Amino acid sequence: MSSHPKWGKTVIIGLADIGETMKAGIWELIYGRQLVGTFYGAYKAKLSIPGLVDKVVSGQIQLEKLISHRLPLERISEGFNMLKTGESLRAIIDYSL
């Protein structure tokens, strides 16, 4: 495990195949290290989405500021390339364009 001896925490991120296993040192866990996993950052959509909607409606979160590019559907490949190169923060497909 890659964490501080005696009190560190290792967080497993990403997905593995169903049934996939791993080895962990039992003594490290006994002496206080922690091994935890996360799935989508442990975000609880059912509980959190209503609060996000309230923040958008009240103006606390301004969605328009998070969108860097609006593209028509026929430029979708260009949008993906802009995301890969870092040219775009958030590119959305706007069907009205």
Biopython code that builds the backbone (N, CA, C, O; Angstrom):
import numpy as np
from Bio.PDB.StructureBuilder import StructureBuilder

atoms = [
    (1, "MET", "N", (0.846, -1.176, 0.000)),
    (1, "MET", "CA", (0.000, 0.000, 0.000)),
    (1, "MET", "C", (0.887, 1.233, 0.000)),
    (1, "MET", "O", (1.932, 1.266, 0.651)),
    (2, "SER", "N", (0.463, 2.224, -0.726)),
    (2, "SER", "CA", (1.225, 3.455, -0.830)),
    (2, "SER", "C", (0.600, 4.515, 0.062)),
    (2, "SER", "O", (-0.195, 5.333, -0.402)),
    (3, "SER", "N", (0.956, 4.503, 1.331)),
    (3, "SER", "CA", (0.449, 5.491, 2.268)),
    (3, "SER", "C", (1.445, 5.615, 3.411)),
    (3, "SER", "O", (2.380, 4.822, 3.516)),
    (4, "HIS", "N", (1.246, 6.596, 4.254)),
    (4, "HIS", "CA", (2.145, 6.823, 5.386)),
    (4, "HIS", "C", (2.074, 5.641, 6.347)),
    (4, "HIS", "O", (0.981, 5.182, 6.676)),
    (5, "PRO", "N", (3.224, 5.141, 6.802)),
    (5, "PRO", "CA", (3.191, 4.035, 7.762)),
    (5, "PRO", "C", (2.414, 4.417, 9.018)),
    (5, "PRO", "O", (2.540, 5.535, 9.519)),
    (6, "LYS", "N", (1.638, 3.513, 9.506)),
    (6, "LYS", "CA", (0.870, 3.592, 10.752)),
    (6, "LYS", "C", (-0.431, 4.367, 10.666)),
    (6, "LYS", "O", (-1.342, 4.064, 11.435)),
    (7, "TRP", "N", (-0.584, 5.349, 9.783)),
    (7, "TRP", "CA", (-1.847, 6.080, 9.764)),
    (7, "TRP", "C", (-2.297, 6.529, 8.384)),
    (7, "TRP", "O", (-3.298, 7.239, 8.292)),
    (8, "GLY", "N", (-1.630, 6.163, 7.327)),
    (8, "GLY", "CA", (-1.983, 6.629, 5.989)),
    (8, "GLY", "C", (-3.234, 5.972, 5.435)),
    (8, "GLY", "O", (-3.699, 4.947, 5.933)),
    (9, "LYS", "N", (-3.754, 6.583, 4.406)),
    (9, "LYS", "CA", (-4.956, 6.065, 3.749)),
    (9, "LYS", "C", (-4.673, 5.899, 2.260)),
    (9, "LYS", "O", (-4.211, 6.831, 1.601)),
    (10, "THR", "N", (-4.952, 4.716, 1.738)),
    (10, "THR", "CA", (-4.841, 4.450, 0.312)),
    (10, "THR", "C", (-6.249, 4.355, -0.256)),
    (10, "THR", "O", (-7.083, 3.609, 0.255)),
    (11, "VAL", "N", (-6.510, 5.120, -1.321)),
    (11, "VAL", "CA", (-7.830, 5.136, -1.936)),
    (11, "VAL", "C", (-7.733, 4.464, -3.300)),
    (11, "VAL", "O", (-6.949, 4.879, -4.153)),
    (12, "ILE", "N", (-8.526, 3.436, -3.494)),
    (12, "ILE", "CA", (-8.579, 2.735, -4.774)),
    (12, "ILE", "C", (-9.591, 3.465, -5.656)),
    (12, "ILE", "O", (-10.756, 3.613, -5.287)),
    (13, "ILE", "N", (-9.138, 3.917, -6.820)),
    (13, "ILE", "CA", (-10.040, 4.612, -7.747)),
    (13, "ILE", "C", (-10.074, 3.848, -9.059)),
    (13, "ILE", "O", (-9.166, 3.076, -9.367)),
    (14, "GLY", "N", (-11.116, 4.068, -9.815)),
    (14, "GLY", "CA", (-11.246, 3.390, -11.099)),
    (14, "GLY", "C", (-12.048, 2.109, -10.950)),
    (14, "GLY", "O", (-12.470, 1.747, -9.851)),
    (15, "LEU", "N", (-12.248, 1.441, -12.049)),
    (15, "LEU", "CA", (-13.041, 0.219, -12.061)),
    (15, "LEU", "C", (-12.180, -0.961, -12.470)),
    (15, "LEU", "O", (-11.234, -0.823, -13.245)),
    (16, "ALA", "N", (-12.519, -2.108, -11.941)),
    (16, "ALA", "CA", (-11.856, -3.354, -12.308)),
    (16, "ALA", "C", (-12.924, -4.314, -12.815)),
    (16, "ALA", "O", (-14.120, -4.049, -12.699)),
    (17, "ASP", "N", (-12.485, -5.407, -13.367)),
    (17, "ASP", "CA", (-13.440, -6.429, -13.802)),
    (17, "ASP", "C", (-14.165, -7.001, -12.589)),
    (17, "ASP", "O", (-13.597, -7.082, -11.500)),
    (18, "ILE", "N", (-15.404, -7.390, -12.781)),
    (18, "ILE", "CA", (-16.170, -8.014, -11.699)),
    (18, "ILE", "C", (-15.438, -9.275, -11.248)),
    (18, "ILE", "O", (-15.019, -10.092, -12.069)),
    (19, "GLY", "N", (-15.293, -9.418, -9.953)),
    (19, "GLY", "CA", (-14.594, -10.577, -9.393)),
    (19, "GLY", "C", (-13.102, -10.381, -9.239)),
    (19, "GLY", "O", (-12.417, -11.250, -8.700)),
    (20, "GLU", "N", (-12.584, -9.247, -9.705)),
    (20, "GLU", "CA", (-11.157, -8.958, -9.597)),
    (20, "GLU", "C", (-10.772, -8.837, -8.118)),
    (20, "GLU", "O", (-11.527, -8.270, -7.328)),
    (21, "THR", "N", (-9.620, -9.357, -7.749)),
    (21, "THR", "CA", (-9.149, -9.285, -6.363)),
    (21, "THR", "C", (-7.780, -8.633, -6.316)),
    (21, "THR", "O", (-7.123, -8.448, -7.341)),
    (22, "MET", "N", (-7.360, -8.288, -5.099)),
    (22, "MET", "CA", (-6.028, -7.724, -4.906)),
    (22, "MET", "C", (-5.499, -8.191, -3.560)),
    (22, "MET", "O", (-6.263, -8.646, -2.709)),
    (23, "LYS", "N", (-4.199, -8.079, -3.371)),
    (23, "LYS", "CA", (-3.587, -8.432, -2.094)),
    (23, "LYS", "C", (-3.302, -7.161, -1.310)),
    (23, "LYS", "O", (-2.945, -6.129, -1.878)),
    (24, "ALA", "N", (-3.464, -7.254, -0.005)),
    (24, "ALA", "CA", (-3.124, -6.136, 0.883)),
    (24, "ALA", "C", (-2.436, -6.717, 2.110)),
    (24, "ALA", "O", (-2.797, -7.790, 2.594)),
    (25, "GLY", "N", (-1.453, -5.997, 2.599)),
    (25, "GLY", "CA", (-0.728, -6.457, 3.777)),
    (25, "GLY", "C", (-1.570, -6.310, 5.036)),
    (25, "GLY", "O", (-1.963, -5.201, 5.399)),
    (26, "ILE", "N", (-1.846, -7.419, 5.698)),
    (26, "ILE", "CA", (-2.698, -7.398, 6.879)),
    (26, "ILE", "C", (-2.058, -6.610, 8.019)),
    (26, "ILE", "O", (-2.769, -5.938, 8.766)),
    (27, "TRP", "N", (-0.760, -6.674, 8.170)),
    (27, "TRP", "CA", (-0.107, -5.964, 9.270)),
    (27, "TRP", "C", (-0.220, -4.456, 9.114)),
    (27, "TRP", "O", (-0.371, -3.740, 10.103)),
    (28, "GLU", "N", (-0.149, -3.973, 7.894)),
    (28, "GLU", "CA", (-0.322, -2.543, 7.673)),
    (28, "GLU", "C", (-1.710, -2.087, 8.120)),
    (28, "GLU", "O", (-1.856, -1.016, 8.710)),
    (29, "LEU", "N", (-2.722, -2.899, 7.837)),
    (29, "LEU", "CA", (-4.081, -2.562, 8.252)),
    (29, "LEU", "C", (-4.238, -2.635, 9.770)),
    (29, "LEU", "O", (-4.888, -1.780, 10.373)),
    (30, "ILE", "N", (-3.652, -3.641, 10.374)),
    (30, "ILE", "CA", (-3.725, -3.785, 11.834)),
    (30, "ILE", "C", (-3.095, -2.586, 12.522)),
    (30, "ILE", "O", (-3.591, -2.131, 13.553)),
    (31, "TYR", "N", (-2.008, -2.069, 11.963)),
    (31, "TYR", "CA", (-1.299, -0.952, 12.593)),
    (31, "TYR", "C", (-1.850, 0.420, 12.199)),
    (31, "TYR", "O", (-1.221, 1.436, 12.495)),
    (32, "GLY", "N", (-2.997, 0.471, 11.544)),
    (32, "GLY", "CA", (-3.662, 1.748, 11.355)),
    (32, "GLY", "C", (-3.798, 2.278, 9.948)),
    (32, "GLY", "O", (-4.519, 3.252, 9.732)),
    (33, "ARG", "N", (-3.135, 1.677, 8.989)),
    (33, "ARG", "CA", (-3.353, 2.147, 7.617)),
    (33, "ARG", "C", (-4.771, 1.815, 7.190)),
    (33, "ARG", "O", (-5.381, 0.874, 7.699)),
    (34, "GLN", "N", (-5.294, 2.598, 6.247)),
    (34, "GLN", "CA", (-6.650, 2.365, 5.753)),
    (34, "GLN", "C", (-6.629, 2.124, 4.259)),
    (34, "GLN", "O", (-5.869, 2.756, 3.526)),
    (35, "LEU", "N", (-7.455, 1.222, 3.821)),
    (35, "LEU", "CA", (-7.627, 0.923, 2.400)),
    (35, "LEU", "C", (-9.103, 1.109, 2.095)),
    (35, "LEU", "O", (-9.948, 0.373, 2.604)),
    (36, "VAL", "N", (-9.413, 2.107, 1.255)),
    (36, "VAL", "CA", (-10.804, 2.402, 0.922)),
    (36, "VAL", "C", (-10.952, 2.499, -0.588)),
    (36, "VAL", "O", (-9.978, 2.688, -1.317)),
    (37, "GLY", "N", (-12.179, 2.367, -1.032)),
    (37, "GLY", "CA", (-12.475, 2.511, -2.452)),
    (37, "GLY", "C", (-13.465, 3.635, -2.667)),
    (37, "GLY", "O", (-14.141, 4.079, -1.738)),
    (38, "THR", "N", (-13.537, 4.084, -3.897)),
    (38, "THR", "CA", (-14.492, 5.123, -4.244)),
    (38, "THR", "C", (-15.080, 4.807, -5.613)),
    (38, "THR", "O", (-14.402, 4.258, -6.481)),
    (39, "PHE", "N", (-16.323, 5.153, -5.789)),
    (39, "PHE", "CA", (-17.018, 4.942, -7.054)),
    (39, "PHE", "C", (-17.637, 6.268, -7.435)),
    (39, "PHE", "O", (-18.551, 6.738, -6.757)),
    (40, "TYR", "N", (-17.166, 6.879, -8.499)),
    (40, "TYR", "CA", (-17.593, 8.218, -8.909)),
    (40, "TYR", "C", (-17.443, 9.216, -7.766)),
    (40, "TYR", "O", (-18.292, 10.087, -7.579)),
    (41, "GLY", "N", (-16.364, 9.084, -7.008)),
    (41, "GLY", "CA", (-16.117, 10.007, -5.910)),
    (41, "GLY", "C", (-17.101, 9.855, -4.768)),
    (41, "GLY", "O", (-17.246, 10.758, -3.944)),
    (42, "ALA", "N", (-17.784, 8.710, -4.714)),
    (42, "ALA", "CA", (-18.776, 8.434, -3.680)),
    (42, "ALA", "C", (-19.906, 9.464, -3.708)),
    (42, "ALA", "O", (-20.542, 9.724, -2.687)),
    (43, "TYR", "N", (-20.146, 10.040, -4.865)),
    (43, "TYR", "CA", (-21.205, 11.030, -5.044)),
    (43, "TYR", "C", (-22.555, 10.336, -4.979)),
    (43, "TYR", "O", (-22.791, 9.360, -5.692)),
    (44, "LYS", "N", (-23.418, 10.823, -4.149)),
    (44, "LYS", "CA", (-24.755, 10.253, -3.984)),
    (44, "LYS", "C", (-25.746, 11.090, -4.790)),
    (44, "LYS", "O", (-26.327, 12.045, -4.274)),
    (45, "ALA", "N", (-25.933, 10.731, -6.038)),
    (45, "ALA", "CA", (-26.757, 11.529, -6.945)),
    (45, "ALA", "C", (-28.178, 11.722, -6.426)),
    (45, "ALA", "O", (-28.713, 12.829, -6.491)),
    (46, "LYS", "N", (-28.788, 10.676, -5.919)),
    (46, "LYS", "CA", (-30.171, 10.778, -5.464)),
    (46, "LYS", "C", (-30.320, 11.810, -4.353)),
    (46, "LYS", "O", (-31.340, 12.495, -4.270)),
    (47, "LEU", "N", (-29.316, 11.920, -3.507)),
    (47, "LEU", "CA", (-29.361, 12.880, -2.403)),
    (47, "LEU", "C", (-28.855, 14.262, -2.812)),
    (47, "LEU", "O", (-29.345, 15.272, -2.306)),
    (48, "SER", "N", (-27.886, 14.317, -3.716)),
    (48, "SER", "CA", (-27.198, 15.570, -4.013)),
    (48, "SER", "C", (-27.791, 16.378, -5.167)),
    (48, "SER", "O", (-27.696, 17.605, -5.165)),
    (49, "ILE", "N", (-28.395, 15.718, -6.142)),
    (49, "ILE", "CA", (-28.913, 16.434, -7.312)),
    (49, "ILE", "C", (-29.942, 17.498, -6.936)),
    (49, "ILE", "O", (-29.861, 18.607, -7.463)),
    (50, "PRO", "N", (-30.906, 17.222, -6.054)),
    (50, "PRO", "CA", (-31.863, 18.286, -5.705)),
    (50, "PRO", "C", (-31.177, 19.539, -5.141)),
    (50, "PRO", "O", (-31.599, 20.656, -5.439)),
    (51, "GLY", "N", (-30.138, 19.368, -4.341)),
    (51, "GLY", "CA", (-29.406, 20.518, -3.815)),
    (51, "GLY", "C", (-28.683, 21.284, -4.907)),
    (51, "GLY", "O", (-28.620, 22.513, -4.871)),
    (52, "LEU", "N", (-28.130, 20.551, -5.892)),
    (52, "LEU", "CA", (-27.469, 21.208, -7.022)),
    (52, "LEU", "C", (-28.468, 22.007, -7.839)),
    (52, "LEU", "O", (-28.177, 23.127, -8.259)),
    (53, "VAL", "N", (-29.637, 21.442, -8.066)),
    (53, "VAL", "CA", (-30.679, 22.148, -8.821)),
    (53, "VAL", "C", (-31.059, 23.437, -8.083)),
    (53, "VAL", "O", (-31.197, 24.490, -8.705)),
    (54, "ASP", "N", (-31.225, 23.354, -6.779)),
    (54, "ASP", "CA", (-31.552, 24.551, -5.990)),
    (54, "ASP", "C", (-30.477, 25.624, -6.143)),
    (54, "ASP", "O", (-30.790, 26.810, -6.251)),
    (55, "LYS", "N", (-29.209, 25.205, -6.152)),
    (55, "LYS", "CA", (-28.111, 26.172, -6.294)),
    (55, "LYS", "C", (-28.093, 26.805, -7.680)),
    (55, "LYS", "O", (-27.775, 27.986, -7.816)),
    (56, "VAL", "N", (-28.430, 26.034, -8.705)),
    (56, "VAL", "CA", (-28.501, 26.592, -10.063)),
    (56, "VAL", "C", (-29.649, 27.592, -10.149)),
    (56, "VAL", "O", (-29.478, 28.693, -10.672)),
    (57, "VAL", "N", (-30.818, 27.210, -9.638)),
    (57, "VAL", "CA", (-31.993, 28.081, -9.696)),
    (57, "VAL", "C", (-31.760, 29.376, -8.917)),
    (57, "VAL", "O", (-32.202, 30.443, -9.344)),
    (58, "SER", "N", (-31.068, 29.289, -7.772)),
    (58, "SER", "CA", (-30.831, 30.486, -6.949)),
    (58, "SER", "C", (-29.666, 31.333, -7.458)),
    (58, "SER", "O", (-29.447, 32.443, -6.974)),
    (59, "GLY", "N", (-28.917, 30.812, -8.435)),
    (59, "GLY", "CA", (-27.806, 31.570, -8.991)),
    (59, "GLY", "C", (-26.477, 31.325, -8.301)),
    (59, "GLY", "O", (-25.478, 31.945, -8.665)),
    (60, "GLN", "N", (-26.436, 30.436, -7.316)),
    (60, "GLN", "CA", (-25.178, 30.128, -6.640)),
    (60, "GLN", "C", (-24.205, 29.404, -7.571)),
    (60, "GLN", "O", (-22.991, 29.576, -7.463)),
    (61, "ILE", "N", (-24.734, 28.610, -8.468)),
    (61, "ILE", "CA", (-23.933, 27.939, -9.492)),
    (61, "ILE", "C", (-24.390, 28.489, -10.833)),
    (61, "ILE", "O", (-25.569, 28.407, -11.175)),
    (62, "GLN", "N", (-23.459, 29.046, -11.587)),
    (62, "GLN", "CA", (-23.779, 29.618, -12.892)),
    (62, "GLN", "C", (-23.261, 28.683, -13.981)),
    (62, "GLN", "O", (-22.086, 28.719, -14.345)),
    (63, "LEU", "N", (-24.152, 27.857, -14.485)),
    (63, "LEU", "CA", (-23.763, 26.841, -15.454)),
    (63, "LEU", "C", (-23.131, 27.421, -16.712)),
    (63, "LEU", "O", (-22.202, 26.831, -17.263)),
    (64, "GLU", "N", (-23.617, 28.557, -17.170)),
    (64, "GLU", "CA", (-23.092, 29.141, -18.408)),
    (64, "GLU", "C", (-21.592, 29.423, -18.304)),
    (64, "GLU", "O", (-20.883, 29.349, -19.308)),
    (65, "LYS", "N", (-21.104, 29.742, -17.113)),
    (65, "LYS", "CA", (-19.680, 30.027, -16.945)),
    (65, "LYS", "C", (-18.828, 28.762, -17.038)),
    (65, "LYS", "O", (-17.615, 28.843, -17.230)),
    (66, "LEU", "N", (-19.454, 27.605, -16.905)),
    (66, "LEU", "CA", (-18.724, 26.338, -16.985)),
    (66, "LEU", "C", (-18.607, 25.829, -18.420)),
    (66, "LEU", "O", (-17.861, 24.884, -18.678)),
    (67, "ILE", "N", (-19.328, 26.436, -19.348)),
    (67, "ILE", "CA", (-19.328, 26.007, -20.749)),
    (67, "ILE", "C", (-18.372, 26.898, -21.536)),
    (67, "ILE", "O", (-18.563, 28.112, -21.617)),
    (68, "SER", "N", (-17.344, 26.285, -22.113)),
    (68, "SER", "CA", (-16.378, 27.081, -22.870)),
    (68, "SER", "C", (-16.678, 27.106, -24.364)),
    (68, "SER", "O", (-16.290, 28.053, -25.048)),
    (69, "HIS", "N", (-17.354, 26.094, -24.883)),
    (69, "HIS", "CA", (-17.660, 26.029, -26.313)),
    (69, "HIS", "C", (-19.035, 25.406, -26.534)),
    (69, "HIS", "O", (-19.426, 24.471, -25.836)),
    (70, "ARG", "N", (-19.753, 25.932, -27.506)),
    (70, "ARG", "CA", (-21.012, 25.352, -27.984)),
    (70, "ARG", "C", (-20.809, 24.972, -29.444)),
    (70, "ARG", "O", (-20.385, 25.794, -30.256)),
    (71, "LEU", "N", (-21.112, 23.734, -29.764)),
    (71, "LEU", "CA", (-20.871, 23.243, -31.115)),
    (71, "LEU", "C", (-22.114, 22.568, -31.670)),
    (71, "LEU", "O", (-22.885, 21.971, -30.919)),
    (72, "PRO", "N", (-22.317, 22.661, -33.005)),
    (72, "PRO", "CA", (-23.396, 21.883, -33.613)),
    (72, "PRO", "C", (-22.978, 20.410, -33.683)),
    (72, "PRO", "O", (-21.792, 20.091, -33.607)),
    (73, "LEU", "N", (-23.947, 19.531, -33.827)),
    (73, "LEU", "CA", (-23.682, 18.097, -33.833)),
    (73, "LEU", "C", (-22.629, 17.692, -34.862)),
    (73, "LEU", "O", (-21.821, 16.801, -34.602)),
    (74, "GLU", "N", (-22.632, 18.329, -36.009)),
    (74, "GLU", "CA", (-21.675, 17.925, -37.057)),
    (74, "GLU", "C", (-20.220, 18.239, -36.695)),
    (74, "GLU", "O", (-19.310, 17.792, -37.394)),
    (75, "ARG", "N", (-19.982, 18.994, -35.625)),
    (75, "ARG", "CA", (-18.613, 19.302, -35.181)),
    (75, "ARG", "C", (-18.234, 18.551, -33.902)),
    (75, "ARG", "O", (-17.331, 18.970, -33.178)),
    (76, "ILE", "N", (-18.927, 17.439, -33.626)),
    (76, "ILE", "CA", (-18.690, 16.705, -32.387)),
    (76, "ILE", "C", (-17.254, 16.184, -32.284)),
    (76, "ILE", "O", (-16.668, 16.205, -31.201)),
    (77, "SER", "N", (-16.690, 15.725, -33.379)),
    (77, "SER", "CA", (-15.305, 15.231, -33.360)),
    (77, "SER", "C", (-14.342, 16.348, -32.970)),
    (77, "SER", "O", (-13.393, 16.128, -32.218)),
    (78, "GLU", "N", (-14.592, 17.531, -33.483)),
    (78, "GLU", "CA", (-13.772, 18.700, -33.130)),
    (78, "GLU", "C", (-13.885, 18.983, -31.627)),
    (78, "GLU", "O", (-12.901, 19.341, -30.980)),
    (79, "GLY", "N", (-15.079, 18.821, -31.086)),
    (79, "GLY", "CA", (-15.290, 19.030, -29.655)),
    (79, "GLY", "C", (-14.475, 18.063, -28.811)),
    (79, "GLY", "O", (-13.858, 18.468, -27.826)),
    (80, "PHE", "N", (-14.466, 16.787, -29.188)),
    (80, "PHE", "CA", (-13.658, 15.807, -28.461)),
    (80, "PHE", "C", (-12.177, 16.136, -28.548)),
    (80, "PHE", "O", (-11.450, 16.002, -27.564)),
    (81, "ASN", "N", (-11.727, 16.564, -29.713)),
    (81, "ASN", "CA", (-10.312, 16.940, -29.860)),
    (81, "ASN", "C", (-9.961, 18.135, -28.975)),
    (81, "ASN", "O", (-8.880, 18.170, -28.388)),
    (82, "MET", "N", (-10.859, 19.110, -28.875)),
    (82, "MET", "CA", (-10.599, 20.273, -28.022)),
    (82, "MET", "C", (-10.503, 19.859, -26.554)),
    (82, "MET", "O", (-9.698, 20.415, -25.805)),
    (83, "LEU", "N", (-11.319, 18.887, -26.139)),
    (83, "LEU", "CA", (-11.250, 18.403, -24.761)),
    (83, "LEU", "C", (-9.932, 17.661, -24.517)),
    (83, "LEU", "O", (-9.316, 17.827, -23.464)),
    (84, "LYS", "N", (-9.498, 16.848, -25.479)),
    (84, "LYS", "CA", (-8.249, 16.091, -25.343)),
    (84, "LYS", "C", (-7.038, 17.014, -25.251)),
    (84, "LYS", "O", (-6.126, 16.767, -24.461)),
    (85, "THR", "N", (-7.025, 18.065, -26.046)),
    (85, "THR", "CA", (-5.861, 18.956, -26.084)),
    (85, "THR", "C", (-5.880, 20.008, -24.981)),
    (85, "THR", "O", (-4.889, 20.705, -24.764)),
    (86, "GLY", "N", (-7.006, 20.120, -24.290)),
    (86, "GLY", "CA", (-7.109, 21.122, -23.230)),
    (86, "GLY", "C", (-7.573, 22.479, -23.723)),
    (86, "GLY", "O", (-7.637, 23.431, -22.945)),
    (87, "GLU", "N", (-7.897, 22.581, -24.998)),
    (87, "GLU", "CA", (-8.372, 23.846, -25.558)),
    (87, "GLU", "C", (-9.743, 24.210, -24.993)),
    (87, "GLU", "O", (-10.096, 25.387, -24.913)),
    (88, "SER", "N", (-10.507, 23.204, -24.607)),
    (88, "SER", "CA", (-11.866, 23.434, -24.119)),
    (88, "SER", "C", (-12.036, 22.844, -22.725)),
    (88, "SER", "O", (-11.561, 21.742, -22.449)),
    (89, "LEU", "N", (-12.710, 23.577, -21.851)),
    (89, "LEU", "CA", (-13.031, 23.063, -20.519)),
    (89, "LEU", "C", (-14.274, 22.180, -20.604)),
    (89, "LEU", "O", (-14.257, 21.029, -20.168)),
    (90, "ARG", "N", (-15.346, 22.722, -21.164)),
    (90, "ARG", "CA", (-16.590, 21.988, -21.358)),
    (90, "ARG", "C", (-17.149, 22.378, -22.719)),
    (90, "ARG", "O", (-17.515, 23.532, -22.941)),
    (91, "ALA", "N", (-17.210, 21.426, -23.612)),
    (91, "ALA", "CA", (-17.818, 21.656, -24.920)),
    (91, "ALA", "C", (-19.153, 20.916, -24.930)),
    (91, "ALA", "O", (-19.212, 19.728, -24.612)),
    (92, "ILE", "N", (-20.202, 21.609, -25.289)),
    (92, "ILE", "CA", (-21.517, 20.954, -25.363)),
    (92, "ILE", "C", (-22.029, 20.990, -26.785)),
    (92, "ILE", "O", (-21.698, 21.884, -27.564)),
    (93, "ILE", "N", (-22.841, 20.003, -27.106)),
    (93, "ILE", "CA", (-23.487, 19.964, -28.415)),
    (93, "ILE", "C", (-24.802, 20.712, -28.277)),
    (93, "ILE", "O", (-25.650, 20.370, -27.453)),
    (94, "ASP", "N", (-24.953, 21.735, -29.099)),
    (94, "ASP", "CA", (-26.152, 22.568, -29.084)),
    (94, "ASP", "C", (-26.921, 22.277, -30.368)),
    (94, "ASP", "O", (-26.490, 22.664, -31.454)),
    (95, "TYR", "N", (-28.059, 21.595, -30.247)),
    (95, "TYR", "CA", (-28.838, 21.191, -31.411)),
    (95, "TYR", "C", (-29.514, 22.357, -32.108)),
    (95, "TYR", "O", (-30.045, 22.194, -33.206)),
    (96, "SER", "N", (-29.505, 23.530, -31.489)),
    (96, "SER", "CA", (-30.136, 24.676, -32.139)),
    (96, "SER", "C", (-29.155, 25.406, -33.050)),
    (96, "SER", "O", (-29.549, 26.348, -33.738)),
    (97, "LEU", "N", (-27.912, 25.003, -33.071)),
    (97, "LEU", "CA", (-26.905, 25.671, -33.938)),
    (97, "LEU", "C", (-26.899, 25.055, -35.326)),
    (97, "LEU", "O", (-26.127, 25.479, -36.186)),
]
sb = StructureBuilder()
sb.init_structure("model")
sb.init_model(0)
sb.init_chain("A")
sb.init_seg("    ")
for serial, (resi, resn, name, xyz) in enumerate(atoms, 1):
    if name == "N":
        sb.init_residue(resn, " ", resi, " ")
    sb.init_atom(name, np.array(xyz, "f"), 0.0, 1.0, " ", f" {name:<3s}", serial, name[0])
structure = sb.get_structure()
